[in-house]
């Protein structure tokens, strides 16, 4: 274990605030000699699974958490002027149970506490779900730091003891940061050290990482301005360009906190305690209806043989052999509940006059054909089952079902009522900063004219599907753009900064088709939230990671 561990770290999934994409963050932490690294994005856990997978690949310990927003009163209080500004608090999962509690906390924050653009939790929730979680008091806008900044020491002491009681001794730490450019930070540090001596609550050092290198501060500031609609030149705004929030070396951080060696050592102590093992790629299916005493495998077999004679009255030998072959693979892979679930909602659509059809490789399944999921005879057209479900590949079945566009929501409502509101959700997607958009957004933040930025962005050619154009590639391929870059200082600065924010996550949206159905509440597998500006419930994990977490995607296309 290294001598210092970063416990307060943001990725680009702290939308329009963090600069570094997760794989790059983890690879860099490994290269810099860290044996563990945390992820504590704002209010959400969008990147937790991708982060976990990346850490396993790099053989570095993952520390999963998020930076929570604690309501000043309760999460249900949403009065302008009184409840506008929540307090930040770092929450880290100590183990798998803590990870599950974090998923519940962020989900409730989004579904119940969302106010003033922030998903808020409260202390009642922390008392209920704070077990197996290690908490840090947060940055300068944490509750304790806020009170200390206001010279309210006794009140800060009371709040610190309250948090210590909520999480338990040695599960709550007072957080020190070395950011002299932040007003009041160094005074707060002095008071936190005194508070630790007075209460016995241990100290810990963090960096509040938002990017990799010191020189990235300007690009991160551009992101912040894009998100807030600010211009870089505004004087009355948050400006962290003089605050070093890089993934600094352990030598750097240790040199700044030699006067509190225990606070450094506690980062390693916390990392040593944390041990999260998440079961990946083990499917958990919808709790389908089964006849008494029957398993899903038995029921699927019964249904296949009951329905097959409607399509093959003579039940030729070829039919029976194909059914047996497919059922054998389906059973071995454990996918019988999936077929039963899909057959059920397709049957509902047909019985309610909802136009539906199925596309793709599912047409190669005879079992799907006799269940009514597909409408193409795979024997007649000699369609291979293995294109749909290959016994030698780990990929799950994927039935793409089209429903009448004006009744797609009715289909989602059907499965929601059948399986439960807490077990059905659509899937989040992330819009990213593409090349042209990066140029326009960066130019707007820099205060450059729309016409100028539009002219430059149009010199970037569109990419092909699956092969998006990048600014770097455009500079190689487009001589006019390259010439402008080499001769015009404004263009050079614009493109240099745009390249540094290019590819960062920009916003969330809803997957065009994906719906997940789980056997228990979804928050056992993925945190959830509402779609931006709407009421649809969506997962916080995008398609690949929600499936890795164990919940299979169902495609409800419109």
VEXTIDO-133830 format. One line per 8 residues: for each residue x, y negated, z of C-alpha. Coordinates in nm, 2 decimals, always signed. Layout:
N
X,Y,Z ~ ...;
This chain:
558
+0.00,+0.00,+0.00 ~ +0.13,-0.35,-0.09 ~ +0.18,-0.61,+0.19 ~ -0.11,-0.82,+0.08 ~ -0.44,-0.74,-0.10 ~ -0.67,-0.99,-0.28 ~ -1.01,-0.95,-0.11 ~ -1.20,-1.24,-0.28;
-1.18,-1.22,-0.66 ~ -1.41,-1.33,-0.94 ~ -1.43,-1.20,-1.30 ~ -1.60,-1.36,-1.60 ~ -1.92,-1.20,-1.47 ~ -1.93,-1.48,-1.23 ~ -2.10,-1.64,-1.52 ~ -1.93,-1.95,-1.66;
-1.71,-1.97,-1.35 ~ -1.47,-1.68,-1.35 ~ -1.23,-1.66,-1.65 ~ -1.09,-1.31,-1.65 ~ -1.25,-1.00,-1.80 ~ -1.25,-0.70,-1.57 ~ -1.02,-0.47,-1.76 ~ -0.76,-0.74,-1.79;
-0.80,-0.83,-1.43 ~ -0.74,-0.48,-1.31 ~ -0.45,-0.42,-1.55 ~ -0.28,-0.74,-1.44 ~ -0.33,-0.66,-1.07 ~ -0.16,-0.32,-1.13 ~ +0.13,-0.48,-1.32 ~ +0.18,-0.73,-1.04;
+0.23,-0.45,-0.79 ~ -0.10,-0.46,-0.61 ~ -0.22,-0.12,-0.48 ~ -0.58,-0.24,-0.44 ~ -0.80,-0.52,-0.58 ~ -1.15,-0.65,-0.50 ~ -1.43,-0.78,-0.72 ~ -1.66,-1.03,-0.55;
-1.86,-1.20,-0.82 ~ -2.12,-1.46,-0.73 ~ -2.45,-1.33,-0.61 ~ -2.45,-1.02,-0.83 ~ -2.27,-0.69,-0.90 ~ -2.28,-0.69,-1.28 ~ -1.93,-0.55,-1.31 ~ -1.91,-0.31,-1.02;
-1.91,+0.02,-1.22 ~ -1.69,-0.11,-1.50 ~ -1.45,-0.24,-1.23 ~ -1.46,+0.10,-1.05 ~ -1.39,+0.28,-1.38 ~ -1.10,+0.04,-1.47 ~ -0.94,+0.09,-1.12 ~ -0.96,+0.46,-1.15;
-0.80,+0.45,-1.49 ~ -0.52,+0.22,-1.36 ~ -0.48,+0.42,-1.03 ~ -0.55,+0.12,-0.82 ~ -0.79,+0.12,-0.52 ~ -1.13,-0.05,-0.61 ~ -1.28,-0.27,-0.34 ~ -1.64,-0.35,-0.45;
-1.83,-0.64,-0.31 ~ -2.00,-0.97,-0.40 ~ -2.00,-1.33,-0.28 ~ -2.34,-1.36,-0.12 ~ -2.55,-1.67,-0.08 ~ -2.71,-1.68,+0.27 ~ -3.02,-1.90,+0.30 ~ -3.00,-2.18,+0.56;
-3.33,-2.05,+0.70 ~ -3.48,-1.74,+0.55 ~ -3.48,-1.61,+0.20 ~ -3.86,-1.68,+0.18 ~ -3.81,-2.05,+0.27 ~ -3.79,-2.25,-0.06 ~ -3.85,-2.61,+0.03 ~ -3.66,-2.87,-0.17;
-3.43,-3.08,+0.05 ~ -3.41,-2.82,+0.32 ~ -3.32,-2.50,+0.14 ~ -3.13,-2.62,-0.16 ~ -2.78,-2.52,-0.04 ~ -2.71,-2.17,+0.08 ~ -2.38,-2.06,+0.25 ~ -2.13,-1.84,+0.08;
-2.03,-1.51,+0.25 ~ -1.80,-1.23,+0.12 ~ -1.94,-0.88,+0.15 ~ -1.73,-0.57,+0.08 ~ -1.85,-0.21,+0.08 ~ -1.65,+0.01,+0.32 ~ -1.78,+0.33,+0.16 ~ -2.05,+0.47,-0.06;
-2.32,+0.39,+0.19 ~ -2.20,+0.03,+0.20 ~ -2.20,+0.02,-0.17 ~ -2.56,+0.12,-0.18 ~ -2.65,-0.14,+0.08 ~ -2.48,-0.40,-0.13 ~ -2.69,-0.30,-0.43 ~ -3.00,-0.34,-0.22;
-2.89,-0.68,-0.08 ~ -2.82,-0.84,-0.42 ~ -3.14,-0.70,-0.56 ~ -3.35,-0.84,-0.28 ~ -3.16,-1.17,-0.31 ~ -3.27,-1.19,-0.68 ~ -3.62,-1.06,-0.64 ~ -3.72,-1.23,-0.31;
-3.48,-1.50,-0.23 ~ -3.41,-1.67,-0.57 ~ -3.42,-2.04,-0.54 ~ -3.23,-2.34,-0.69 ~ -3.05,-2.10,-0.94 ~ -2.91,-1.88,-0.66 ~ -3.01,-1.53,-0.54 ~ -3.02,-1.57,-0.16;
-3.03,-1.33,+0.12 ~ -3.07,-1.40,+0.49 ~ -2.95,-1.28,+0.83 ~ -3.25,-1.06,+0.89 ~ -3.15,-0.87,+0.58 ~ -2.79,-0.85,+0.69 ~ -2.90,-0.70,+1.02 ~ -3.11,-0.44,+0.83;
-2.85,-0.36,+0.56 ~ -2.52,-0.47,+0.70 ~ -2.39,-0.13,+0.81 ~ -2.08,+0.00,+0.63 ~ -2.00,-0.35,+0.51 ~ -1.70,-0.56,+0.59 ~ -1.78,-0.94,+0.58 ~ -1.55,-1.24,+0.54;
-1.67,-1.58,+0.65 ~ -1.64,-1.73,+0.30 ~ -1.47,-2.03,+0.14 ~ -1.51,-2.40,+0.24 ~ -1.89,-2.37,+0.17 ~ -1.94,-2.08,+0.41 ~ -2.16,-2.15,+0.71 ~ -1.88,-2.15,+0.97;
-1.64,-2.36,+0.75 ~ -1.92,-2.61,+0.68 ~ -1.98,-2.66,+1.06 ~ -1.61,-2.70,+1.13 ~ -1.58,-2.95,+0.85 ~ -1.86,-3.15,+1.03 ~ -1.67,-3.13,+1.36 ~ -1.94,-2.90,+1.51;
-1.70,-2.65,+1.68 ~ -1.93,-2.51,+1.94 ~ -2.21,-2.45,+1.68 ~ -1.95,-2.29,+1.45 ~ -1.84,-2.07,+1.74 ~ -2.20,-1.96,+1.80 ~ -2.26,-1.88,+1.43 ~ -1.93,-1.68,+1.42;
-2.03,-1.47,+1.72 ~ -2.37,-1.42,+1.56 ~ -2.21,-1.28,+1.24 ~ -1.98,-1.07,+1.46 ~ -2.28,-0.92,+1.63 ~ -2.45,-0.85,+1.30 ~ -2.16,-0.66,+1.14 ~ -1.98,-0.54,+1.45;
-1.64,-0.60,+1.59 ~ -1.36,-0.56,+1.33 ~ -1.62,-0.57,+1.05 ~ -1.63,-0.95,+1.04 ~ -1.33,-1.17,+0.96 ~ -1.27,-1.55,+0.96 ~ -1.14,-1.64,+0.61 ~ -0.84,-1.86,+0.56;
-0.75,-2.02,+0.22 ~ -0.45,-2.23,+0.13 ~ -0.61,-2.50,-0.09 ~ -0.49,-2.84,+0.03 ~ -0.65,-3.00,-0.28 ~ -1.00,-2.91,-0.14 ~ -1.11,-3.18,+0.10 ~ -1.12,-3.05,+0.46;
-0.97,-2.71,+0.39 ~ -0.65,-2.73,+0.59 ~ -0.83,-2.89,+0.89 ~ -1.09,-2.60,+0.87 ~ -0.80,-2.35,+0.86 ~ -0.66,-2.50,+1.19 ~ -1.00,-2.48,+1.35 ~ -1.06,-2.12,+1.23;
-0.73,-2.01,+1.39 ~ -0.84,-2.17,+1.72 ~ -1.19,-2.01,+1.68 ~ -1.02,-1.67,+1.63 ~ -0.83,-1.71,+1.95 ~ -1.14,-1.82,+2.14 ~ -1.37,-1.54,+2.01 ~ -1.14,-1.25,+1.93;
-1.27,-1.24,+1.58 ~ -0.98,-1.15,+1.35 ~ -0.85,-1.37,+1.07 ~ -0.79,-1.28,+0.70 ~ -0.63,-1.46,+0.41 ~ -0.79,-1.48,+0.07 ~ -0.72,-1.68,-0.25 ~ -1.07,-1.71,-0.41;
-0.93,-1.59,-0.74 ~ -1.10,-1.72,-1.06 ~ -0.82,-1.66,-1.32 ~ -0.49,-1.49,-1.36 ~ -0.23,-1.76,-1.39 ~ -0.19,-2.12,-1.26 ~ -0.20,-2.26,-1.61 ~ -0.55,-2.11,-1.66;
-0.70,-2.37,-1.43 ~ -0.79,-2.60,-1.73 ~ -0.96,-2.33,-1.92 ~ -1.16,-2.23,-1.61 ~ -1.26,-2.59,-1.57 ~ -1.39,-2.59,-1.93 ~ -1.61,-2.29,-1.84 ~ -1.74,-2.47,-1.53;
-1.82,-2.78,-1.74 ~ -2.00,-2.56,-2.01 ~ -2.21,-2.40,-1.74 ~ -2.30,-2.73,-1.57 ~ -2.35,-2.93,-1.88 ~ -2.07,-3.17,-1.77 ~ -1.79,-3.34,-1.96 ~ -1.44,-3.30,-1.84;
-1.40,-3.67,-1.82 ~ -1.69,-3.71,-1.57 ~ -1.55,-3.85,-1.24 ~ -1.83,-3.76,-1.01 ~ -1.82,-3.38,-1.05 ~ -1.66,-3.06,-0.90 ~ -1.31,-3.05,-1.03 ~ -1.08,-2.76,-0.92;
-0.80,-2.82,-1.17 ~ -0.56,-2.90,-0.88 ~ -0.67,-2.60,-0.68 ~ -0.46,-2.30,-0.76 ~ -0.71,-2.01,-0.77 ~ -0.48,-1.77,-0.97 ~ -0.41,-1.40,-0.90 ~ -0.09,-1.50,-0.72;
+0.18,-1.26,-0.61 ~ +0.19,-1.13,-0.26 ~ +0.52,-1.31,-0.20 ~ +0.35,-1.64,-0.28 ~ +0.06,-1.59,-0.05 ~ +0.28,-1.45,+0.23 ~ +0.50,-1.76,+0.21 ~ +0.20,-1.98,+0.27;
+0.07,-1.80,+0.58 ~ +0.39,-1.70,+0.77 ~ +0.23,-1.87,+1.08 ~ -0.05,-1.61,+1.09 ~ +0.11,-1.28,+1.00 ~ -0.19,-1.09,+1.14 ~ -0.42,-1.26,+0.88 ~ -0.20,-1.12,+0.60;
-0.17,-0.77,+0.76 ~ -0.55,-0.76,+0.80 ~ -0.59,-0.77,+0.42 ~ -0.41,-0.44,+0.41 ~ -0.59,-0.31,+0.71 ~ -0.93,-0.38,+0.54 ~ -0.81,-0.22,+0.21 ~ -0.70,+0.09,+0.40;
-1.04,+0.13,+0.56 ~ -1.22,+0.10,+0.23 ~ -1.29,+0.43,+0.05 ~ -1.56,+0.43,-0.22 ~ -1.64,+0.73,-0.43 ~ -1.92,+0.68,-0.68 ~ -2.05,+0.99,-0.86 ~ -2.04,+0.90,-1.23;
-2.20,+1.07,-1.54 ~ -2.43,+1.29,-1.34 ~ -2.78,+1.23,-1.47 ~ -3.08,+1.17,-1.25 ~ -3.41,+1.20,-1.44 ~ -3.77,+1.07,-1.39 ~ -3.98,+1.29,-1.14 ~ -4.19,+1.45,-1.41;
-4.52,+1.63,-1.34 ~ -4.48,+2.00,-1.32 ~ -4.73,+2.29,-1.26 ~ -4.71,+2.44,-0.91 ~ -4.42,+2.68,-0.87 ~ -4.26,+2.58,-1.21 ~ -3.92,+2.43,-1.27 ~ -3.86,+2.17,-1.54;
-3.68,+2.44,-1.75 ~ -3.97,+2.68,-1.71 ~ -4.23,+2.42,-1.79 ~ -4.05,+2.30,-2.10 ~ -4.02,+2.66,-2.23 ~ -4.39,+2.72,-2.16 ~ -4.49,+2.41,-2.35 ~ -4.26,+2.48,-2.64;
-4.41,+2.83,-2.69 ~ -4.76,+2.71,-2.63 ~ -4.74,+2.44,-2.89 ~ -4.52,+2.61,-3.15 ~ -4.81,+2.81,-3.31 ~ -4.99,+2.49,-3.40 ~ -4.70,+2.41,-3.64 ~ -4.59,+2.77,-3.72;
-4.90,+2.99,-3.71 ~ -4.70,+3.30,-3.81 ~ -4.42,+3.22,-3.56 ~ -4.15,+3.36,-3.78 ~ -3.84,+3.50,-3.62 ~ -3.65,+3.19,-3.73 ~ -3.88,+2.97,-3.52 ~ -3.83,+3.18,-3.20;
-3.46,+3.19,-3.24 ~ -3.43,+2.82,-3.29 ~ -3.65,+2.75,-2.99 ~ -3.43,+2.98,-2.78 ~ -3.11,+2.83,-2.91 ~ -3.23,+2.47,-2.83 ~ -3.38,+2.56,-2.49 ~ -3.05,+2.73,-2.39;
-2.85,+2.41,-2.46 ~ -3.11,+2.19,-2.30 ~ -3.12,+2.40,-1.99 ~ -2.74,+2.43,-1.96 ~ -2.70,+2.05,-1.99 ~ -2.99,+1.99,-1.74 ~ -3.20,+1.78,-1.98 ~ -3.54,+1.95,-1.95;
-3.69,+1.66,-1.74 ~ -3.59,+1.41,-2.01 ~ -3.78,+1.60,-2.28 ~ -4.09,+1.63,-2.06 ~ -4.08,+1.26,-1.98 ~ -4.04,+1.15,-2.34 ~ -4.32,+1.39,-2.46 ~ -4.55,+1.25,-2.19;
-4.52,+0.88,-2.29 ~ -4.53,+0.97,-2.66 ~ -4.85,+1.16,-2.60 ~ -4.99,+0.86,-2.41 ~ -4.92,+0.64,-2.71 ~ -5.10,+0.87,-2.94 ~ -5.40,+0.92,-2.72 ~ -5.44,+0.54,-2.68;
-5.41,+0.45,-3.05 ~ -5.06,+0.30,-3.02 ~ -4.87,+0.34,-3.34 ~ -4.55,+0.52,-3.28 ~ -4.27,+0.70,-3.46 ~ -3.93,+0.84,-3.38 ~ -3.61,+0.76,-3.57 ~ -3.26,+0.91,-3.57;
-3.10,+1.24,-3.49 ~ -3.39,+1.36,-3.26 ~ -3.55,+1.48,-3.59 ~ -3.31,+1.77,-3.57 ~ -3.48,+1.92,-3.26 ~ -3.74,+2.18,-3.31 ~ -3.84,+2.15,-2.94 ~ -3.90,+1.78,-2.99;
-4.10,+1.85,-3.30 ~ -4.34,+2.10,-3.14 ~ -4.38,+1.87,-2.83 ~ -4.50,+1.60,-3.06 ~ -4.20,+1.37,-3.00 ~ -4.09,+1.38,-3.36 ~ -4.29,+1.44,-3.68 ~ -4.03,+1.59,-3.91;
-4.00,+1.97,-3.94 ~ -3.63,+2.04,-3.88 ~ -3.65,+2.39,-4.03 ~ -3.81,+2.28,-4.35 ~ -3.55,+2.01,-4.41 ~ -3.26,+2.21,-4.26 ~ -3.18,+1.94,-4.00 ~ -2.90,+2.05,-3.75;
-2.99,+2.03,-3.38 ~ -2.62,+1.96,-3.30 ~ -2.64,+1.61,-3.45 ~ -2.89,+1.53,-3.17 ~ -2.75,+1.73,-2.88 ~ -2.41,+1.88,-2.93 ~ -2.32,+2.16,-2.67 ~ -1.96,+2.06,-2.69;
-2.00,+1.69,-2.62 ~ -2.09,+1.52,-2.30 ~ -2.32,+1.25,-2.47 ~ -2.68,+1.27,-2.35 ~ -2.99,+1.30,-2.58 ~ -3.11,+0.98,-2.73 ~ -3.46,+0.96,-2.86 ~ -3.53,+0.63,-3.03;
-3.90,+0.57,-3.02 ~ -4.07,+0.29,-3.21 ~ -4.40,+0.15,-3.08 ~ -4.63,-0.11,-3.23 ~ -4.47,-0.44,-3.15 ~ -4.78,-0.59,-3.00 ~ -4.83,-0.29,-2.76 ~ -4.47,-0.22,-2.65;
-4.53,-0.39,-2.32 ~ -4.83,-0.16,-2.27 ~ -4.60,+0.14,-2.30 ~ -4.36,+0.00,-2.04 ~ -4.65,-0.08,-1.81 ~ -4.76,+0.28,-1.85 ~ -4.43,+0.43,-1.73 ~ -4.41,+0.17,-1.46;
-4.74,+0.26,-1.32 ~ -4.67,+0.63,-1.35 ~ -4.33,+0.64,-1.19 ~ -4.34,+0.33,-0.97 ~ -4.24,-0.04,-1.00 ~ -3.92,+0.02,-0.80 ~ -3.81,+0.30,-1.04 ~ -3.85,+0.15,-1.38;
-3.66,-0.15,-1.53 ~ -3.54,-0.28,-1.86 ~ -3.16,-0.32,-1.91 ~ -2.96,-0.63,-1.89 ~ -2.72,-0.74,-2.17 ~ -2.46,-1.01,-2.16 ~ -2.42,-1.28,-2.43 ~ -2.05,-1.36,-2.47;
-1.86,-1.66,-2.60 ~ -1.81,-1.58,-2.97 ~ -1.55,-1.77,-3.17 ~ -1.77,-2.04,-3.33 ~ -1.98,-2.09,-3.01 ~ -1.65,-2.11,-2.80 ~ -1.54,-2.40,-3.03 ~ -1.87,-2.59,-3.01;
-1.91,-2.54,-2.63 ~ -1.55,-2.63,-2.56 ~ -1.57,-2.94,-2.78 ~ -1.88,-3.05,-2.60 ~ -1.71,-3.02,-2.26 ~ -1.41,-3.21,-2.39 ~ -1.64,-3.49,-2.50 ~ -1.56,-3.45,-2.87;
-1.83,-3.54,-3.12 ~ -2.08,-3.27,-3.24 ~ -1.99,-3.34,-3.60 ~ -1.62,-3.29,-3.54 ~ -1.67,-2.96,-3.35 ~ -1.92,-2.84,-3.60 ~ -1.68,-2.91,-3.89 ~ -1.40,-2.71,-3.71;
-1.63,-2.42,-3.61 ~ -1.75,-2.38,-3.97 ~ -1.40,-2.31,-4.08 ~ -1.42,-1.99,-3.88 ~ -1.56,-1.72,-4.11 ~ -1.84,-1.49,-3.98 ~ -1.73,-1.15,-3.87 ~ -1.86,-0.82,-3.99;
-2.09,-0.60,-3.77 ~ -1.88,-0.43,-3.51 ~ -1.58,-0.64,-3.61 ~ -1.64,-0.99,-3.47 ~ -1.43,-1.27,-3.59 ~ -1.18,-1.42,-3.34 ~ -1.02,-1.76,-3.34 ~ -0.68,-1.60,-3.36;
-0.77,-1.40,-3.67 ~ -0.93,-1.70,-3.83 ~ -0.61,-1.90,-3.79 ~ -0.43,-1.63,-3.97 ~ -0.68,-1.58,-4.25 ~ -0.81,-1.94,-4.31 ~ -0.54,-2.18,-4.45 ~ -0.76,-2.49,-4.40;
-0.81,-2.41,-4.04 ~ -0.45,-2.33,-3.98 ~ -0.34,-2.66,-4.15 ~ -0.58,-2.86,-3.93 ~ -0.45,-2.68,-3.62 ~ -0.09,-2.76,-3.71 ~ -0.15,-3.13,-3.80 ~ -0.43,-3.25,-3.57;
-0.37,-3.27,-3.20 ~ -0.74,-3.27,-3.11 ~ -0.80,-2.96,-3.32 ~ -0.50,-2.79,-3.16 ~ -0.62,-2.86,-2.81 ~ -0.98,-2.76,-2.89 ~ -0.88,-2.43,-3.04 ~ -0.62,-2.35,-2.77;
-0.88,-2.40,-2.50 ~ -1.16,-2.23,-2.70 ~ -0.94,-1.92,-2.74 ~ -0.90,-1.90,-2.36 ~ -1.27,-1.89,-2.29 ~ -1.36,-1.68,-2.60 ~ -1.51,-1.35,-2.51 ~ -1.62,-1.45,-2.16;
-1.97,-1.36,-2.05 ~ -2.20,-1.66,-2.10 ~ -2.55,-1.55,-2.00 ~ -2.78,-1.25,-1.93 ~ -3.06,-1.14,-2.15 ~ -3.27,-0.82,-2.19 ~ -3.18,-0.52,-2.41 ~ -3.40,-0.50,-2.71;
-3.52,-0.14,-2.63 ~ -3.36,+0.01,-2.32 ~ -3.58,+0.12,-2.03 ~ -3.45,+0.32,-1.74 ~ -3.66,+0.55,-1.51 ~ -3.52,+0.69,-1.19 ~ -3.63,+0.96,-0.95 ~ -3.59,+0.74,-0.65;
-3.58,+0.36,-0.62 ~ -3.35,+0.22,-0.89 ~ -3.14,+0.04,-0.62 ~ -3.00,+0.38,-0.53 ~ -2.82,+0.37,-0.87 ~ -2.81,+0.01,-0.99 ~ -2.88,-0.34,-0.85 ~ -3.17,-0.51,-1.02;
-3.29,-0.87,-1.09 ~ -3.54,-1.06,-1.29 ~ -3.47,-1.17,-1.65 ~ -3.35,-1.52,-1.69 ~ -3.66,-1.75,-1.67 ~ -3.91,-1.46,-1.66 ~ -4.06,-1.19,-1.45 ~ -3.93,-0.87,-1.62;
-3.72,-0.65,-1.39 ~ -3.38,-0.57,-1.54 ~ -3.08,-0.37,-1.42 ~ -2.77,-0.56,-1.32 ~ -2.57,-0.29,-1.50 ~ -2.56,-0.31,-1.88 ~ -2.64,+0.00,-2.09 ~ -2.31,+0.20,-2.07;
-2.26,+0.14,-1.70 ~ -2.61,+0.21,-1.60 ~ -2.59,+0.54,-1.77 ~ -2.25,+0.60,-1.61 ~ -2.43,+0.54,-1.28 ~ -2.66,+0.83,-1.36 ~ -2.98,+0.68,-1.50 ~ -3.05,+0.77,-1.86;
-3.17,+0.51,-2.11 ~ -3.51,+0.56,-2.28 ~ -3.55,+0.36,-2.60 ~ -3.88,+0.18,-2.63 ~ -3.83,+0.00,-2.97 ~ -4.08,-0.25,-3.10;
